[in-house]
Amino acid sequence: MGAAMIGACIALAAGVAMGNAGAKAKRARMDYMRTKALVPGARKTAWAEGLKGLRVIATCTAVLIALGLAMNVIGQR
């Protein structure tokens, strides 16, 4: 009777440990899938923001070049 009780307790402890490990693995898999689904949207947003910044830089550069050319023309008169 004592050996059976010890075996049952060991089996119960092993079952609890296995159940916890399975639950952690399932949660990790769900988090991974959720994050993986968000990556394309984040990548699209990053590209959009990068292109917006590049557009601002190009506009400022064009304005500064135009001002420099205008000042050169004014200086030649």
C-alpha positions, 0 to 999 in steps of 0.5 A: 500500500505504501509503495503504491501511494508513493508511486501515485504521488510521484505520478501526480507530481510528474503530471502537474509538472508536465501540465505546467510545461505544456501550458507554458509551451502553448502560451509561448506558441500563441505569443509567437503567432500573435507577434508574427502576425504583427510584423508585416504591419510594423514593417509597413509602418516603418517603411512609411515613416522612413519614406515620409522622413526622406520626403521631408529631407528631399524637400528641405534640400530642394528649398535650400538649393533653390535659395542658394541659386536665388542668392547667387543670382541676386549677388550677380546683379 
